Amino acid sequence: MITVEALKGAITERITAYNEQDLPFTKRAIEIRDLLASQNHILATDIASPFDVPRQNLSAMDGYGIAKGSILDQGTSIDIVGESQAGSPFSGKLQPGQGVRIFTGAVVPSDCDTVVMQENTNFENIKDSIDKSQTYAIELNQAAKVNSNIRKQGEEIEEGEVVLEAGKRLNPADISLLANLGVAKVEVYKPITVGILATGDELVAVDEPLQTLAQIYNSNTPTLKSMYAHLPLVIQDYGIIPDHLEMTKKAVRSAMQECDVLISTAGVSVGDYDFLTTVIEELGQINHYKVAMKPGKPFVFGELTESLDVPVLYFGLPGNPLSSVVGSLQFIIPALWRLSGINEAEIPKSLTLTASLVNDVKKSPGRADFQRGIFSQNAAGEYVVSTAGKQDSHRIKQLSLANCLIVLPKDSGNLVAGDKVTIQLFPWY
């Protein structure tokens, strides 16, 4: 049985080969999106700045722009002959000994090489007597330095400079940057299509009534959809498939024609009515089956290849919701990001912390254990974590109460209160 770390490595290795050989990004479809519709999508081309930033020399302070060649010693008097404000630059000419009133973000006149903060002048003493329609004099309270308080043209970004590279996941800060550059549309990789199907005679869609006590609601599909909602992908929902071999095969064949990835829930264990592993082996291959972790041991990673030029990657999750969440966090979500065209360094990582246990924890060696936990900071600012009730994998309330997973290594045994453990925060926390 493969370990969690080894399975992560195997999935990454296969996806790397898929991206390089089966469907290289040079052959991926590209689409043009409006800037505001591009968040969390992956840039398909580099973006270069169309102009310098700043486009001109700008004032970094409210104060006075002083003409080149002026004396900047303490006590010097400067004649103020105009004003430059954001959106309304001064258009006249200046001589040494002259200056303009200037505000933060305003264009520094080409005749000026220094901006003096108004606090370093006698502005406070004379502001009530100033008539802006007339020339008036200010006095420097301290010596000024040439080129001070000026944001130079192009000092942040030069025209033609690449500001975002292909493979970048666009976030709100990137959208702000591109908006500042007047970029209204961007080229991104076309989202992959991910099929989701649930199996089980006992399952009922959440918008339909339960008819018998043997029925339960299909919670896995809504759970997976919500977990994958922030990824650049299109979800194809294949509904609930009964525990029937031919119907399962028909649904999988349909997904093979429409999807890049297929994810199923339930039907991958060893029961008499678990048909998915049989179908996957008939229509493709199983690369790895069963992983040494709890919950989620009967996890399947494979691919569907029958009559396809490009294989459809397959992930099979167990039927209980906790296993679907843990399997998605550990294996599937990172895999989907890698398939999206994202640069490796850009893949979102789950935040992990070290915390002290508040209560004793039971664990048998042999499998990695992901227990639901509730973490907080104590009065001393230290991270502490307690288990969120009983840890049976079928329990659903505890998952809602938890804000993290307590990650217990494969070879660890029982732990006691005060022991240090690794916790993995839920992305939605």
NORJOKA-V704506 format. One record per run of one state. SS is the DSSP state (A for helix, B for strand, O for the rest). FROM is the first residue (numbers start at 1). TO is the last residue. Records with the same first field share a line. If there is no record, write none. Layout:
BEGIN
SS=FROM-TO, FROM-TO
END
This chain:
BEGIN
O=1-1, 3-3, 23-24, 28-29, 38-41, 44-46, 49-52, 54-57, 60-62, 68-76, 86-87, 89-97, 103-106, 108-111, 122-122, 130-135, 141-149, 152-156, 158-161, 165-168, 170-171, 181-184, 190-191, 200-202, 205-215, 218-218, 229-232, 242-244, 259-260, 266-275, 290-290, 292-292, 295-299, 305-311, 318-320, 340-343, 347-351, 358-360, 362-367, 378-382, 388-396, 402-403, 409-414, 416-419, 426-429
B=2-2, 30-34, 42-43, 47-48, 53-53, 58-59, 63-67, 77-85, 88-88, 98-102, 107-107, 112-117, 121-121, 136-140, 150-151, 157-157, 162-164, 169-169, 185-189, 192-199, 203-204, 216-217, 233-241, 261-265, 284-289, 291-291, 293-294, 300-304, 312-317, 352-357, 361-361, 368-377, 383-387, 404-408, 415-415, 420-425
A=4-22, 25-27, 35-37, 118-120, 123-129, 172-180, 219-228, 245-258, 276-283, 321-339, 344-346, 397-401
END
